[in-house]
Amino acid sequence: MHDALGVPQPEVHIGSKIILTSRSLEICREMKTDEEVKVDVLNDEKAWQLFSRSAGKVATLKHIEPLARVVARECSGLPLAISTVGTAMRGKTMIELWKDALNEL
């Protein structure tokens, strides 16, 4: 099964580690993971802090911030989504681009 998934065999890749993420604990168990770490979603305030750090100063501009906060909330507290979307919006000062991002989410 490991070969079909592209998981390197330990005897070939000594010292390599794989991080598997899944919303399903059962998937982790089926993959025979060594450790399981539950990561909760971020609350609104922590999500906004991460988003505004990723997006930079533009997220706090008077005409952008209300939309930026809604965009951050649409990421559902998922750190990777928040960081990715925030970085994608970095430096974008046109309100239309923020509205488009919100529509895409």
C-alpha positions, 0 to 999 in steps of 0.5 A, a space after each residue: 500500500 505504501 508504494 501505491 501512495 508514494 510513501 518512501 520506505 524507511 529502509 531506503 530513506 533513512 531519517 526521512 519523516 512524513 507529516 500526514 494531515 487529515 480531517 479524519 483520525 481514521 485515515 491516520 490510523 489506516 496509514 499506521 501513523 506513529 503519532 497523532 496530533 489533533 490541531 484545532 481551528 483558530 478562533 476569530 481573533 487568532 485567525 485575524 492575527 495570522 491573516 493580517 500578518 500574512 496579508 501585511 499592512 494592506 489588511 488594516 487599511 480603512 477601506 480594506 479591513 472590513 472585507 479582509 476580516 470577512 475573508 479571514 473568517 471565510 477561511 474557517 479558522 484553518 491556519 493553512 487556508 488563512 496563511 495562503 489566502 492572506 499571502 495571496 492578498 498581500 499588497 492588493 489595495 483594490 477593493 474589487 480584488 478583495 470582493 473577488 477573493 471573498 466570492 471565490 471563498 
